[in-house]
Amino acid sequence: MLDEAVNCNSMEWQEAGEPYYRGTQIKILREDKDGRSVILKLPKGFRMEGHTHIHNEQHFILKGQYEMNGQVFSQGTYQLIHTDMTHGPFTSETGAEVLIIWQKS
């Protein structure tokens, strides 16, 4: 039995706002004291500086691609970024949709 299910196709995109690059959109799937799950839609020309988090961060590229530290991450790629690990800067010339999960470690 599922605790919670969300149909992402029925959700509207919202502006992500700071600290994201202008035009970045978001669908918030889950948000609670233990973490957050979102789909982030990166516009063409996306830029974001390097940063760290106090929790683990997981990325799964649904569409498009982005580049981080000279490495290209494209559709179907999974990435785990551990707590307190600096990651970025990020760029995306083509745009991308990324499932991002932040979870306490």
C-alpha positions as CSV (number, residue, x, y, z in Angstrom):
1,M,0.0,0.0,0.0
2,L,1.3,3.5,-0.9
3,D,1.6,6.1,1.8
4,E,1.4,8.9,-0.7
5,A,1.1,9.1,-4.5
6,V,1.3,12.2,-6.7
7,N,0.4,12.5,-10.3
8,C,3.0,15.0,-11.6
9,N,1.2,15.4,-14.9
10,S,-1.7,17.1,-13.2
11,M,0.5,19.6,-11.3
12,E,1.2,23.1,-12.6
13,W,4.7,24.4,-12.9
14,Q,5.5,27.2,-10.5
15,E,8.4,29.8,-10.6
16,A,11.2,28.4,-8.5
17,G,12.5,31.8,-7.4
18,E,15.7,32.4,-5.5
19,P,18.4,30.9,-5.5
20,Y,17.5,29.5,-8.9
21,Y,18.3,31.1,-12.3
22,R,15.4,33.3,-13.7
23,G,12.9,31.1,-15.6
24,T,13.5,28.0,-13.5
25,Q,10.3,26.2,-12.7
26,I,9.4,23.7,-10.0
27,K,6.8,21.0,-9.0
28,I,7.0,20.2,-5.3
29,L,6.2,16.5,-4.8
30,R,6.9,16.3,-1.1
31,E,8.1,18.6,1.6
32,D,8.4,17.7,5.3
33,K,10.9,17.9,8.2
34,D,13.0,15.1,6.8
35,G,13.4,16.3,3.2
36,R,12.0,17.5,0.0
37,S,11.3,16.0,-3.5
38,V,10.8,18.2,-6.5
39,I,11.0,18.2,-10.3
40,L,13.1,21.2,-11.4
41,K,12.7,22.5,-15.0
42,L,15.9,24.3,-16.0
43,P,15.6,26.8,-18.8
44,K,18.0,27.0,-21.7
45,G,21.0,29.0,-20.5
46,F,20.6,27.9,-16.8
47,R,23.4,28.9,-14.4
48,M,23.9,28.2,-10.7
49,E,26.9,28.7,-8.5
50,G,28.5,25.9,-6.5
51,H,27.0,25.3,-3.0
52,T,26.6,22.7,-0.2
53,H,23.6,21.3,1.7
54,I,23.2,19.8,5.2
55,H,21.5,16.7,3.7
56,N,22.1,14.2,0.9
57,E,20.9,15.3,-2.5
58,Q,19.9,12.9,-5.3
59,H,19.4,13.9,-9.0
60,F,17.8,11.9,-11.8
61,I,17.7,13.6,-15.2
62,L,14.3,13.1,-16.8
63,K,14.9,15.2,-19.9
64,G,17.7,17.2,-21.4
65,Q,21.1,17.7,-19.7
66,Y,23.2,19.8,-17.5
67,E,26.9,20.2,-16.9
68,M,28.7,20.3,-13.5
69,N,32.4,20.8,-13.1
70,G,33.0,19.9,-16.8
71,Q,31.0,16.7,-16.7
72,V,27.8,16.3,-18.7
73,F,24.8,14.6,-17.0
74,S,22.1,13.7,-19.5
75,Q,18.7,12.0,-19.6
76,G,18.7,8.8,-17.5
77,T,21.7,9.8,-15.3
78,Y,21.5,9.4,-11.5
79,Q,23.7,11.3,-9.2
80,L,24.1,11.2,-5.4
81,I,25.7,14.2,-3.7
82,H,26.6,13.6,-0.1
83,T,25.9,15.9,2.9
84,D,28.3,18.9,3.0
85,M,29.8,18.1,-0.4
86,T,30.3,21.2,-2.6
87,H,28.7,20.7,-6.0
88,G,28.4,23.0,-9.0
89,P,28.6,25.3,-10.6
90,F,25.8,24.0,-12.9
91,T,25.0,25.1,-16.4
92,S,22.5,23.9,-19.0
93,E,22.6,25.2,-22.6
94,T,19.7,22.9,-23.7
95,G,17.5,23.0,-20.5
96,A,16.6,20.0,-18.5
97,E,14.0,18.4,-16.1
98,V,15.5,16.9,-13.0
99,L,14.0,14.9,-10.2
100,I,15.8,16.2,-7.0
101,I,15.4,14.5,-3.6
102,W,16.9,16.1,-0.5
103,Q,16.9,13.7,2.5
104,K,18.5,13.9,5.9
105,S,21.4,11.6,6.2
